[in-house]
Amino acid sequence: MLVPNKIMPLGETCLYRAAKLLPKLEAEICITELYISEKKSFTDLADFIDVLDLLFVLDKIIIDQDNRIIKIA
């Protein structure tokens, strides 16, 4: 779920998790390293990918697919 509503609390939304993850992306980081270090914040890998998709769509991150690195936009 992207945004909170009556059923989904704020802490369980992609929007909230993206806001918590963004400050941790100060330098370039490998996608797998980021997932391993922040795995406790996500229910599963699909949830992590949803957050990365949201940050990418909002132009907050750049994903280098060849090197599998995330950079701040």
N, C-alpha and C positions, 0 to 999 in steps of 0.2 A: 504494500500500500504506500502510496506516495505522500498523501497528506492526512492529517488527523481528522477524525469525525466522531460521531457519538459512540461508535463501536471500537474504533482503533485509537488507543491512547497515543499521545505525541511521541513518547519514547520508543515506540515500535514502528515508526514510519521511516521511510527512506529519506525524507527531508531532514528529519532530526539526525539520523545517522550520518548523512552527508555533511551536515554542519559540524558534527563532532570529529569527523575524519579530516576535513579540510585543513585545520591548523597543524596536523601531523605530517603534512606534505610539504615541508619547508624546502627540501632538496629533491633531486631526482631519486626515485626509488623503484626497485623491481616490483612488479605486480605481485609475484608470489611472496616476496619478503613482506610486503605491506599486508597481505592477507594473513600470513602467519603471525605477524606482530599484533594484528587487530582482530583476530579470529573470535575472540571472546565477545566482541561487540555485535556480532552477526549471528543469525540463526543458522545460516548455511551459506554455501558458495553463491547460490543464486541471489541471495539478499545482498551480498557484497558486490556482485556484478550490477545489480540494480542501482546501487549507490554510485558506482563508477559511471554508469550510463547517465545518471542524473547530473553528476558533476561535469561530464563531457558535454552534454546538451546545453548546460548553462555556461559553457566556455570557461569553466574554472580550472580544468586540467587539460593537458595534451597527452595523448597516449601514443608512444612510439611503438608501433606493432612489430617492427623488425627486431628491436632490442628488448621488447617487453618492459619498457620503462615508462613511468608516469612522471610528468613534469607539471609544475604550476603554470597556468596560462598567463 
